[in-house]
Amino acid sequence: MHHSFNSQPGFSLSRMFRFQAIGRFLTACCLLMASSAWAAVTTTDIAGNNLTGVPYDLGATYIYAPPSLASVAPTSGAQGATVASLAIVGTNTNFVQGTSVLTFSGTGITVNSLTVTDGTHATASITISGAAAATARDVTVTTGAEVAVLTAGFTVSVAVPTVTSISTSSGPTAGGTSVVITGTNFTGATAVKFGATNAATFTVNSATSITATSPAGSAGTVDITVTSAL
């Protein structure tokens, strides 16, 4: 088979072949680009949060904020008392019901329960022993490897004595009447008074009972008070 080519002025046969090859290449590229669809790219962080469209600054500095306890309320409780609702607030914490554990430094505080509301809020019920040392305690909530602490966040205070009843309500002005006083937190009591006058004698029978002897005094009604060391 014979092929003939008519060369145009200024164009050689070899140049015509080059232009045809280049034209086919460019046509193929245009068709490929026209028929290809751009793929949507989604960027997420390690927690699965969608970060698409969020600028990333290579010059920014990321600072890790460790977990801690922001507050505990109430901040104190008396020896022998039960605090039924101790509110705990965390910062950068991840409290988990059934996993988080509440503890106090020292001894004498029992955690009855811990209820987690969310990652940063929990409520506890605690009982303070009557023999617990009256001092500030560190409060710690541990959740797996996460440890959140509030240093000196809770203070055990000395229990204040209370008088609820007495065995007899009257006696001679000369004194000498034996009176059994019933109440709470009598352990460590240092004084019993009838009005402004100290009892002639008193004996602490237990944390809830004292036997005192009334002093001489004027006719009239007086209050009976029990005082502890602090």
C-alpha positions as CSV (number, residue, x, y, z in Angstrom):
1,M,0.0,0.0,0.0
2,H,1.3,3.4,-0.9
3,H,0.9,6.5,1.2
4,S,1.6,10.0,-0.1
5,F,1.9,13.1,1.9
6,N,1.7,16.7,0.7
7,S,4.1,18.8,2.6
8,Q,3.1,22.3,3.3
9,P,5.5,25.2,2.9
10,G,7.6,25.5,6.0
11,F,6.6,22.1,7.4
12,S,8.7,19.0,6.9
13,L,7.2,15.5,7.2
14,S,8.9,14.8,10.5
15,R,7.4,18.0,12.1
16,M,3.9,16.9,11.0
17,F,4.3,13.6,12.8
18,R,5.5,15.4,16.0
19,F,2.4,17.7,16.0
20,Q,0.0,14.8,15.5
21,A,1.6,12.9,18.4
22,I,1.5,15.9,20.7
23,G,-2.1,16.5,19.8
24,R,-3.2,13.0,20.7
25,F,-1.4,13.2,24.1
26,L,-3.0,16.5,25.0
27,T,-6.5,15.2,23.9
28,A,-6.0,12.1,26.0
29,C,-5.0,14.2,29.1
30,C,-8.0,16.5,28.6
31,L,-10.4,13.5,28.4
32,L,-8.9,11.9,31.5
33,M,-9.2,15.1,33.5
34,A,-12.7,15.7,32.3
35,S,-13.9,12.2,33.2
36,S,-12.2,12.0,36.6
37,A,-14.1,13.0,39.8
38,W,-12.4,14.6,42.7
39,A,-12.4,12.4,45.8
40,A,-13.8,13.9,49.1
41,V,-11.2,13.7,51.8
42,T,-12.3,13.6,55.5
43,T,-9.8,14.2,58.3
44,T,-10.4,13.0,61.8
45,D,-8.5,13.1,65.1
46,I,-7.7,10.0,67.3
47,A,-11.1,10.3,69.0
48,G,-12.9,10.3,65.7
49,N,-13.9,14.0,65.7
50,N,-14.3,15.4,62.2
51,L,-11.5,17.9,61.6
52,T,-12.3,18.6,57.9
53,G,-11.7,22.2,57.1
54,V,-10.0,22.9,60.4
55,P,-6.6,24.6,59.8
56,Y,-3.6,22.9,61.2
57,D,-0.8,25.2,62.3
58,L,2.5,23.5,62.4
59,G,3.8,26.4,64.5
60,A,1.2,26.0,67.3
61,T,2.1,24.5,70.6
62,Y,-0.2,21.9,72.3
63,I,-0.1,21.8,76.1
64,Y,-1.3,18.7,77.9
65,A,-3.5,19.7,80.9
66,P,-3.3,17.0,83.6
67,P,-6.5,15.9,85.5
68,S,-7.1,17.5,88.9
69,L,-9.9,18.0,91.3
70,A,-11.3,21.6,91.3
71,S,-13.4,21.4,94.4
72,V,-15.0,19.3,97.1
73,A,-18.1,20.5,99.0
74,P,-18.5,20.6,101.9
75,T,-14.9,21.1,102.7
76,S,-15.0,19.7,106.2
77,G,-16.8,17.2,108.4
78,A,-16.7,16.5,112.2
79,Q,-15.4,13.4,113.8
80,G,-18.1,10.8,114.1
81,A,-20.2,12.4,111.4
82,T,-21.6,11.0,108.1
83,V,-21.5,13.3,105.1
84,A,-24.3,12.0,103.0
85,S,-23.6,14.2,99.9
86,L,-20.0,15.2,99.2
87,A,-19.9,17.0,95.8
88,I,-16.7,16.5,93.8
89,V,-15.8,18.5,90.7
90,G,-12.9,17.6,88.4
91,T,-10.9,19.4,85.7
92,N,-9.8,17.5,82.6
93,T,-11.1,14.3,84.2
94,N,-13.0,11.3,82.9
95,F,-14.9,9.9,85.9
96,V,-16.6,6.5,85.2
97,Q,-19.3,4.9,87.3
98,G,-18.0,1.7,88.8
99,T,-14.4,2.4,87.8
100,S,-13.6,5.7,89.6
101,V,-12.4,5.3,93.2
102,L,-12.4,8.0,95.9
103,T,-9.8,8.0,98.6
104,F,-8.6,10.3,101.4
105,S,-5.1,10.6,102.8
106,G,-4.6,9.3,106.4
107,T,-7.1,7.0,108.1
108,G,-10.5,7.3,109.6
109,I,-12.6,8.2,106.6
110,T,-14.8,5.5,105.0
111,V,-16.3,6.0,101.5
112,N,-19.8,4.5,101.5
113,S,-20.6,5.2,97.9
114,L,-19.5,7.2,94.8
115,T,-22.0,8.2,92.2
116,V,-20.7,9.6,88.9
117,T,-22.8,12.1,87.1
118,D,-20.5,12.8,84.2
119,G,-16.8,12.9,83.4
120,T,-16.2,15.8,85.7
121,H,-18.8,15.5,88.4
122,A,-19.5,12.9,91.2
123,T,-21.2,12.7,94.6
124,A,-20.0,10.6,97.5
125,S,-21.2,9.5,100.9
126,I,-18.6,9.2,103.6
127,T,-18.4,8.4,107.3
128,I,-15.8,9.9,109.5
129,S,-14.6,7.9,112.5
130,G,-14.9,9.4,115.9
131,A,-11.2,8.6,116.3
132,A,-10.1,10.2,113.0
133,A,-7.3,12.7,113.4
134,A,-8.6,16.3,113.1
135,T,-6.5,17.5,110.2
136,A,-6.6,18.4,106.5
137,R,-6.8,15.5,104.1
138,D,-5.9,15.1,100.4
139,V,-8.8,14.0,98.2
140,T,-8.0,11.6,95.3
141,V,-10.2,10.2,92.5
142,T,-8.5,7.4,90.6
143,T,-10.0,6.2,87.3
144,G,-7.7,3.6,85.8
145,A,-4.4,5.3,85.1
146,E,-5.9,8.8,85.6
147,V,-5.3,10.3,89.1
148,A,-6.9,13.6,90.1
149,V,-5.9,15.1,93.4
150,L,-7.1,18.1,95.5
151,T,-4.4,18.7,98.1
152,A,-5.8,19.4,101.6
153,G,-9.2,19.5,100.0
154,F,-11.1,18.1,103.0
155,T,-10.7,18.8,106.7
156,V,-11.7,16.6,109.6
157,S,-12.8,18.8,112.5
158,V,-13.2,18.0,116.2
159,A,-16.7,16.9,116.9
160,V,-18.7,19.5,118.9
161,P,-20.5,18.0,121.9
162,T,-24.3,18.3,122.0
163,V,-26.6,17.8,124.9
164,T,-29.9,16.1,124.2
165,S,-31.3,15.3,127.6
166,I,-30.6,15.2,131.4
167,S,-31.8,12.6,134.0
168,T,-33.1,15.2,136.4
169,S,-34.1,18.8,135.9
170,S,-33.9,20.2,139.5
171,G,-31.9,20.1,142.7
172,P,-31.1,22.1,145.8
173,T,-29.2,25.3,145.7
174,A,-26.5,23.7,147.9
175,G,-25.6,21.5,144.9
176,G,-24.6,17.8,145.1
177,T,-27.2,16.4,142.8
178,S,-26.0,13.6,140.4
179,V,-27.1,14.3,136.9
180,V,-26.7,12.0,133.9
181,I,-26.2,14.0,130.8
182,T,-27.0,12.3,127.4
183,G,-25.8,13.6,124.1
184,T,-23.1,13.2,121.4
185,N,-19.4,13.6,121.0
186,F,-18.6,13.5,124.7
187,T,-15.3,11.7,124.2
188,G,-12.5,14.1,125.3
189,A,-14.8,16.5,127.1
190,T,-12.9,18.9,129.2
191,A,-15.6,20.8,131.1
192,V,-19.3,20.6,132.2
193,K,-21.0,23.7,133.4
194,F,-24.3,24.5,135.1
195,G,-24.8,28.0,133.9
196,A,-21.5,29.8,134.3
197,T,-20.3,27.4,137.1
198,N,-18.3,24.3,136.6
199,A,-19.8,21.0,137.8
200,A,-18.4,19.9,141.1
201,T,-17.3,16.7,139.4
202,F,-18.0,14.9,136.2
203,T,-17.2,11.5,134.6
204,V,-17.3,10.7,130.9
205,N,-19.1,7.4,130.7
206,S,-19.0,7.1,126.9
207,A,-19.3,9.2,123.8
208,T,-22.9,9.8,124.6
209,S,-23.1,9.9,128.4
210,I,-21.6,12.0,131.2
211,T,-22.4,11.9,134.9
212,A,-22.0,15.2,136.6
213,T,-22.5,16.6,140.1
214,S,-24.3,19.9,140.3
215,P,-22.5,22.8,142.0
216,A,-24.0,25.2,144.6
217,G,-25.9,28.0,143.0
218,S,-28.8,30.5,143.2
219,A,-32.4,29.5,142.6
220,G,-33.3,29.6,138.9
221,T,-33.0,27.9,135.6
222,V,-29.5,27.4,134.0
223,D,-28.2,25.7,130.9
224,I,-26.0,22.7,131.1
225,T,-23.1,22.7,128.6
226,V,-20.3,20.3,127.7
227,T,-17.1,21.6,126.3
228,S,-14.4,19.6,124.3
229,A,-10.7,20.5,123.9
230,L,-11.1,22.4,120.6
